[in-house]
Amino acid sequence: MTLNRFKFENKDYIVTLQDDNSVVFYREKTDEFNWFGDPYKILTETHDIKRPISLLRLVASKIKHDLYKNKIKYFSIKVSDDRLKRISIHFLNTLCDYDCQVSQDTINVFRKT
């Protein structure tokens, strides 16, 4: 499992390539009323980002770096809506040596041999 933590606009984000070959991107948020609790994951859009395209470019570069560094042969991305699916496919088309196959809410990506 590869884990990348970074801050963007004073918010904590994590991009991880899990052992089941899925890519997960989420935001971590702490509960202001519970100082001892673990942060929780926010997987949905929050609409409080001033520069969402810059955030997506940063996430894409981290994913690219992990793919090429670890020589990943296969991974999948789950998308929740058509807009996110279009953005993900646009990003995946920029990857050299990878092809993608789109099903309903999952994009499977394979390394060309």
N, C-alpha and C positions, 0 to 999 in steps of 0.2 A: 504494500500500500504506500503510495506516494502522497504526501501532504504538503500543501503550500498555504501558508498563512500570510496575509497582507492586509494593510490598511488602505482604504480609499475614502476620501472625504470624511475622515474621523470615524469610520465604521469598519468593523473587523469582518473579513471575508476568508473563506476557506475553499480551495479547489483541491479535490482529492481524486486520485485514480485508485479505486478500490480493488481488492483481490479478485472480485468477480468480474473484473474488466469493465466496470461502469465508471463514468466520469460524473462526479457530483460537485456542484457549486452551490454554496449557501452562505448566508450571513449569520454571524453569531451575535447574540444580544444577551446582555445580563439583565437580570431582574433588579430594578432599583430598590425594591423593598426587601430583597433576600440577598444579603451580602455573602452568604456561605453556600448558596446554591450554584450549581453548574450553569454555564451559559446555555441558552436554548437556540435551536436552529430555525432560521427563517428561510423557507424554500420558495415562497411566493414573491411576486413583485411588490415593492413597498411604495413606489412612486415618490420617494424622497431623495432621489439622487439627482444632482444638478447636471452631471455629465455621464449619462448612461452609456453612450457609445465609447467613451474613453475607458469606462469600466469593462465593457465587453472586449475591447482590444487588449487590455491588460490580462484578462482571464484567458483569452485565446492564446496569447504569447506564453503564458504559464503552461497551458495544456500542450502546446506545440513542443515546448522545451522538454516536458516529461515524456512525451511520446517518442521523440527522437533519441533522448538520452537513454531510456529504458528499452528501446527497440520493441515497442508494443506491437503485436501482430493483430490484435483484435480489441475493440472496445465498443461500448454502446452508450447512447445518450437518450434519456427519456425527456420528452418535451410535452408541455401541458396544453399548448394551443398552437394554432397555425402560424401566428406571428413569430413565436419562438422557434418553430420548425424551420421557417424561412431563414431566419438569422443563423441558426445552427448549420443548415445546409450551405449557406454562403461561406461560413467559416471553414467547413469541411472541404469545400472545393478548393481552398487555398493550400491544403495539405498536399505535399508531394508524396507520391508512392502510396496513397490511400484511396480506396473506393468506398462509397457508402450505399447502403440499401435502406430504403425508408419503408417502414410499416406504419401502422396507425399512430401510435404515440412513442415509438422507439426508432432510433436511427442506429443501425449497426454499421460499423466501420471496419474494413479489412485492409490489411497491408497487401499491396500488390507483390507478387513474387516473380 
